Amino acid sequence: MEQKYSPSELLICLASRVMEDGTTAFIGTGIPMLAASLAQKMQAPNLVPIFEFGGTGAILEKLPLAVGDMRTYNKGIAASGICDIMETSQRGFVEFGFLGGAQIDCYGNLNSTVIGDHKNPKVRLPGSGGGNDVGSSCWRTIAIMIHDKRRFVEKIDFLTTPGFLTGPGAREEAGLPKDTGPYRVVTNLCIMGYDDESKKMKLLSVNPGVTVEQVIENTGFELLVADEVANNSHPTEEELRILREEIDPDGLYR
């Protein structure tokens, strides 16, 4: 029998498995930090996490509470500043960027600024931070989202972070680096990628106990579906042990 786990623990494990050994990854506060730490302790010991305030290559022995926390520099290879980090990304040295947002559309464009009209919003959100820089410059971006129709929408209320914008060729026309852009979307229901030709979001695999129909029902736009949809595995006993005992024993995020 599989161990019980929370939706957040499943998200963390799924995001962690996407991280590849020997790569660089722009890490934000929250779930991406836990995922990066778990990846370092599991399949990616040579993962190089990069934090917005200047920490590069930290060994995430203890959970940082924010991207400027001293633990984002722990045993790292460099301690610089935000301008250096953004320039590193713009020069093409960061392979993965982890993002979140309140809304996402079929092309992977993200909104973390406002819900409603920008001048008179219903809700004012935290804003871009480094999200625009990450989405514009990293080679592959991975969005981590809760999956429902309020968040997966036909048209986002505000473009905070560019995905594929309006479709094939749009990023390049806007002056963004060629061959960069959205790569995966990890949610509490599934993992999605993007169609090579249309650049639209495509369902690749579903989480334990979730059906393709449930994913479609909770998506506010026409979702492409792979010919063969895989099944994501439950968090393993070792993943949960490390997550609960070593990474986040106080349950701050999981």
BELQUIJO-V553768 format. One record per run of one state. SS is the DSSP state (H for helix, E for strand, L for the rest). FROM is the first residue (numbers start at 1). TO is the last residue. If there is no record, write none. Layout:
ss=SS from=FROM to=TO
ss=SS from=FROM to=TO
This chain:
ss=L from=1 to=6
ss=H from=7 to=18
ss=L from=19 to=23
ss=E from=24 to=27
ss=L from=28 to=30
ss=H from=31 to=41
ss=L from=42 to=47
ss=E from=48 to=51
ss=L from=52 to=54
ss=E from=55 to=56
ss=L from=57 to=69
ss=H from=70 to=73
ss=L from=74 to=77
ss=E from=78 to=79
ss=L from=80 to=81
ss=H from=82 to=90
ss=L from=91 to=95
ss=E from=96 to=99
ss=L from=100 to=102
ss=E from=103 to=104
ss=L from=105 to=109
ss=E from=110 to=111
ss=L from=112 to=113
ss=E from=114 to=116
ss=L from=117 to=120
ss=E from=121 to=124
ss=L from=125 to=130
ss=H from=131 to=137
ss=L from=138 to=139
ss=E from=140 to=145
ss=L from=146 to=151
ss=E from=152 to=152
ss=L from=153 to=160
ss=E from=161 to=161
ss=L from=162 to=169
ss=H from=170 to=173
ss=L from=174 to=180
ss=E from=181 to=187
ss=L from=188 to=189
ss=E from=190 to=194
ss=L from=195 to=200
ss=E from=201 to=206
ss=L from=207 to=211
ss=H from=212 to=217
ss=L from=218 to=223
ss=E from=224 to=231
ss=L from=232 to=236
ss=H from=237 to=247
ss=L from=248 to=254
